[in-house]
Amino acid sequence: MAKLQPGDPAPAFEAADQEGRTVKLSDFKGRKVFVYFYPKANTSG
């Protein structure tokens, strides 16, 4: 996958939220979205 540049549209994705529910980017179509994640959250690394 190519690296995104500022202003590029985000690719379609889904992930679990803090409650373990699956959410998709398309669930927020037409709204501004800020995605914040911890790549090593809850790990020893």
N, C-alpha and C positions, 0 to 999 in steps of 0.2 A: 504494500500500500504506500502510495506517495505521501510525503510529509505535507500536512496542511499549512497554508500560509494565511496570515491575517486577512479576513474578509471571505475566505473560502467557506462554502456551505459544509456543515458537518455531515459525515456519512451516517446512514441509518445504523442505529445500534440499540441494544437493550441491555439492561443491567438490573441487579437487585438493589432496592433502596435500603434504608437503615432498618426497615421492618422485615426485610427478606422478600418483599413483593417485587415482581418483575415489572419494570416500567420501560417504555420505549420512547425514543426521541419523538416519534410521530404522535405520541400522546399529548404533546405540547405544541403541535402545529399552530402557527400563527401567534405564538407567545414567545417572549424572550426567555431564554434558558441559560442558567449558569451551572455548569457541571463541575463539581469539586469532588475529588477522590483522593484517597490515601493509598498509593501503590503498595505500601508495606504495612498497612494497618492490620493489627491483630496478628502480626508475625514476629518472629524473633529477630528478623533482619532489619 
